[in-house]
Amino acid sequence: HEVEQITGRKVSVSSLRVYKRIYLALVPYQDRIPPEWAYNAWRALVDSGDIPRFLDKALTEGWSGAQLVFAIRKAKGKEKKPKVCPYCGGVLND
């Protein structure tokens, strides 16, 4: 794989397909997504089924990527307690 040669990491074909699906779904919104949001926030946003609604809400409320993931999980009935940094009190990404 060319990816393995460039990065030194093995990446499965199925993972590449998932990355492509996530990326293509977010192309129309790429200029609005904060660069500090991790990939898991991107994936949660796409898997939410309502990208515009969750993206608008997150940007309006000033959510971090972790807060977005938490809100989407809660909306889907998969509530998970967010991890909080014991030093600064900030919400951590999964």
C-alpha positions as CSV (number, residue, x, y, z in Angstrom):
1,H,0.0,0.0,0.0
2,E,1.2,3.5,-0.8
3,V,-0.3,4.8,2.5
4,E,1.9,2.3,4.4
5,Q,5.0,3.5,2.5
6,I,4.2,7.1,3.2
7,T,3.1,6.9,6.8
8,G,4.8,3.7,8.0
9,R,1.5,2.4,9.3
10,K,-0.7,-0.4,7.9
11,V,-4.2,0.8,6.9
12,S,-6.8,-1.6,5.9
13,V,-8.9,-1.1,2.7
14,S,-12.1,-1.0,4.8
15,S,-10.6,1.8,7.0
16,L,-9.7,3.7,3.9
17,R,-13.3,3.3,2.6
18,V,-14.7,4.7,5.9
19,Y,-12.3,7.6,5.8
20,K,-13.4,8.4,2.3
21,R,-17.1,8.2,3.2
22,I,-16.6,10.6,6.2
23,Y,-14.5,13.0,4.1
24,L,-16.9,13.1,1.2
25,A,-19.9,13.6,3.4
26,L,-18.1,16.6,5.1
27,V,-16.8,18.3,1.9
28,P,-19.7,20.8,1.8
29,Y,-19.1,21.7,5.4
30,Q,-15.3,21.6,5.6
31,D,-14.9,25.4,5.9
32,R,-17.1,25.5,8.9
33,I,-15.6,22.6,10.9
34,P,-13.2,23.8,13.6
35,P,-9.7,22.4,12.8
36,E,-9.2,21.3,16.5
37,W,-12.1,18.7,16.2
38,A,-10.7,15.2,16.2
39,Y,-11.7,12.5,13.6
40,N,-14.1,10.9,16.1
41,A,-16.1,14.2,16.0
42,W,-16.2,14.2,12.2
43,R,-17.4,10.6,12.2
44,A,-20.0,11.2,14.8
45,L,-21.3,14.2,12.9
46,V,-21.6,12.2,9.7
47,D,-23.2,9.2,11.5
48,S,-25.7,11.5,13.2
49,G,-27.7,11.6,10.0
50,D,-28.3,15.3,10.4
51,I,-25.0,17.1,9.8
52,P,-26.4,20.6,9.3
53,R,-28.4,20.6,12.5
54,F,-25.7,19.3,14.7
55,L,-23.0,21.4,13.1
56,D,-25.0,24.6,13.5
57,K,-25.8,23.8,17.1
58,A,-22.2,23.0,17.9
59,L,-20.9,26.2,16.3
60,T,-23.6,28.3,17.9
61,E,-23.0,26.8,21.4
62,G,-19.2,26.8,21.0
63,W,-18.9,23.1,21.6
64,S,-15.6,21.2,21.5
65,G,-15.4,18.1,19.4
66,A,-15.9,16.0,22.5
67,Q,-19.1,17.9,23.5
68,L,-20.4,17.4,19.9
69,V,-19.8,13.6,20.2
70,F,-21.5,13.6,23.6
71,A,-24.6,15.5,22.3
72,I,-24.9,13.2,19.3
73,R,-24.7,10.1,21.5
74,K,-27.2,11.5,23.9
75,A,-29.6,12.3,21.0
76,K,-29.2,8.8,19.7
77,G,-29.9,7.4,23.2
78,K,-26.2,6.3,23.6
79,E,-25.4,8.7,26.4
80,K,-21.8,8.4,27.7
81,K,-20.3,10.3,30.5
82,P,-17.7,12.7,29.1
83,K,-14.1,12.4,30.4
84,V,-13.0,15.5,32.3
85,C,-9.4,16.4,32.8
86,P,-8.5,16.3,36.6
87,Y,-6.1,19.2,36.2
88,C,-8.0,21.8,34.2
89,G,-11.6,20.5,34.2
90,G,-11.8,20.6,30.5
91,V,-13.8,17.9,28.5
92,L,-11.4,15.4,26.8
93,N,-11.9,13.7,23.5
94,D,-12.7,10.0,23.6
